[in-house]
Amino acid sequence: MKCLAALLSLVAFSGSLLGQALAPKGAPQAWPTVDGTYTINHFQFKDGETIDRLRLHYLTLGTPHKDAAGHVDNAVLLLHGTGGDAHSLLNPVFSEVLFVPGGVLDITKYFLILPDDIGQGTSSKPSDGMHAKFPQYDYDDMVRSQYMMLTEGMKVDHLRLVLGTSMGCMQAFVWGETYQGYAQALAPFACLPVELAGRNRMMRYMTISAIRNDPAWMGGEYKSEPVQGLRTANEMLLVMGSSPLQMQKAAPTRAAAEAYVDKYLAGTMARTDANDMIYYVNASRNYNPTPKLGTITVPVLWINSADDYINPPELGIAEKMVHAMPRAKFILIPTSDATRGHGTHTVAAIWKDYLAAFMKETE
């Protein structure tokens, strides 16, 4: 039983691309969240495809405040990871550290906005009915839809901070380049601002191919989930988000390791749609902020962890690219009993002091 408890704890901190979706949700009723939906008619994607009605769901916490000039000055955009949703960052290890009275993102001081990205949560996605005919969105489309939701739907004309984890981390860099100065500061956690190539893209490509090559996928028109392809895809994501130290501690025997895999797959298979997974994993295909990094002139707090299998520090990319932005600071969190691989981005107790100092510096 102790071993099983440890395994379940490890699931909670899984750092895979689906890590935030897999983590136990912070009970929504514990926070006075307000649901919102903004619909964009005839949204045109970057590649020219359109959708008649793009539905964007979001949650908010706190109340917007306007300065003397009438501009919103306390809005914080919190962006989830691949396969997550607006509830992902209500995870207690994140929200109960940051959102509480006196916390870095105290909801009595800040107006927090947590969107469901395109293709995830209850925003428009392939599994709603279009299946593989859904437009092939990418991170640029996601960020543009977020901007339209904020400015046109919510009348938020300024962001105090964009904080993004994993996929949201990459979107934070896109935000900084695309809407220069709209956000006062950026906090990208757990990513690199370069084209996804090498092992990172290989793993994503294998994940997508596992589903597409399953005969049961039927070009996206399956009547039931393509189980074998989806299982292989979820196994790939488990490896991507793995934390070797934590896995060894939580599963020190063969039986414990196998029990963990079975538990993990049972949970992920039950709540994953194959088409949705293909789309949100592949949304990173065009991501490459490198050429325009120098246009990000607002302060940037960029944090990765040393045990992040998806963004391994031995590549030396972060130490080089941080100098491309005039006001960026890069911090590498050393591996420890507290870190959780890629999922360290959600364990706020590890890095909250850096964020607190950053918020003071950028007032």
C-alpha positions, -999 to +999 in steps of 0.1 A: +000+000+000+029+024+007+043+016-027+010+022-043+006+055-025+040+066-037+031+056-073-001+076-072+019+105-058+042+102-088+013+103-112+003+136-095+036+151-105+040+135-139+059+158-161+048+144-194+032+166-221+000+155-205+014+160-170-009+189-161-039+170-174-029+140-154-022+158-121-051+157-096-071+188-101-072+214-074-109+212-064-125+240-084-150+248-056-120+257-034-114+288-056-141+313-065-136+308-102-158+324-128-165+306-161-164+324-193-167+316-230-158+338-260-168+328-295-150+340-325-170+339-357-152+328-389-118+325-373-091+322-399-061+300-390-026+309-401-026+283-430-058+298-444-083+273-430-114+288-413-139+276-387-174+291-385-174+294-347-143+290-325-153+286-289-128+296-263-135+287-226-117+303-197-117+307-160-110+338-140-101+345-104-100+380-088-112+413-102-097+435-129-083+468-117-078+499-138-052+526-134-058+563-135-057+562-173-084+535-175-060+506-184-062+472-167-031+469-147-034+436-127-043+409-153-022+378-153-025+352-181-017+316-170-011+292-198-013+254-194+007+227-210-001+203-238-032+182-231-041+204-201-070+229-196-081+259-176-081+237-144-046+225-148-030+253-128-056+250-101-035+220-090-029+226-053+009+224-057+006+255-079-026+274-068-023+269-030+012+283-031+006+313-054-030+323-052-035+325-015-035+357+006+000+371+005+010+347-023+029+359-053-003+358-074-027+367-046-062+367-061-072+397-040-045+417-059-044+401-093-070+392-120-060+357-131-071+344-165-068+307-172-079+297-207-086+263-223-065+265-254-078+256-289-081+218-291-082+213-253-106+214-224-140+226-235-127+250-262-133+239-298-115+207-306-115+178-331-135+155-309-164+179-309-174+164-343-150+176-370-125+149-362-095+150-386-112+177-406-107+202-378-083+230-389-046+222-383-039+248-356-005+258-342+009+280-314+005+312-335-032+304-339-035+297-302-018+330-291-038+350-316-071+335-304-060+343-268-053+379-278-087+382-294-104+367-264-087+391-241-090+423-261-123+419-278-141+396-255-128+405-220-117+441-228-083+435-212-060+460-228-028+451-209-013+421-191+008+425-160+023+390-167+021+360-190+032+329-171+032+297-192+042+261-184+055+237-210+034+245-241+024+276-223+061+284-219+065+283-256+035+304-261+049+330-238+078+335-262+053+338-291+033+364-270+065+384-265+073+385-302+038+389-316+023+414-293+052+434-281+046+454-250+011+441-244+024+421-216+045+439-190+066+408-183+069+372-193+076+340-172+081+310-195+087+278-175+100+245-189+108+250-226+134+263-251+129+291-276+141+271-306+125+250-333+115+216-320+140+192-336+162+164-324+149+140-298+120+164-289+105+163-323+113+126-328+093+117-297+064+139-308+065+124-343+065+089-330+036+097-307+015+110-337+026+082-360+016+055-334-020+066-337-021+073-374-005+039-382-031+020-362-056+006-387-084+013-362-077+051-365-094+050-400-082+084-410-097+100-379-132+085-384-129+057-358-160+045-341-140+036-310-106+047-299-076+031-317-065+014-286-031+001-296-019+033-312-032+054-284-016+031-258+018+035-276+014+072-278+007+075-241+037+053-233+058+077-253+045+106-234+052+089-201+089+085-211+090+122-222+078+135-189+097+110-168+118+120-137+144+093-132+150+101-095+114+102-086+105+071-106+133+051-090+122+062-055+086+055-061+090+023-080+121+005-066+110-030-076+099-046-108+064-051-095+061-015-084+074-002-118+049-024-137+021-013-114+029+023-121+027+019-158-006+000-156-021+027-134-008+055-156-022+040-188-055+031-172-060+068-163-047+083-195-064+059-219-098+067-202-096+104-209-077+108-241-092+112-276-068+101-303-076+129-327-073+155-300-039+141-290-026+142-326-036+178-329-022+192-297+010+173-299+015+185-335+006+221-327+043+227-320+054+218-355+059+254-367+072+268-334+105+287-338+109+320-320+147+321-324+149+347-353+128+373-335+139+368-299+157+401-299+123+418-303+113+407-268+123+438-248+102+433-217+116+415-187+117+377-190+120+352-161+128+319-178+131+288-156+139+252-165+148+222-143+179+201-147+160+168-147+137+179-176+140+151-202+121+171-228+145+201-225+178+186-213+203+212-200+232+194-217+221+209-250+234+243-238+206+261-257+192+282-229+225+296-218+231+308-253+196+320-263+190+340-231+215+366-244+193+372-274+168+390-252+180+422-237+161+418-203+160+381-199+172+360-169+176+322-171+175+300-141+182+263-141+167+245-110+191+217-099+178+182-096+167+174-061+141+154-041+118+183-047+120+185-085+097+164-107+114+165-141+094+184-167+066+187-142+087+209-120+070+238-138+039+232-117+055+227-083+055+264-073+072+260-039+105+253-058+106+285-078+081+309-061+108+331-046+123+338-080+088+348-092+082+370-062+115+389-068+106+392-105+072+407-098+088+433-075+115+441-100+089+446-128+064+468-109 
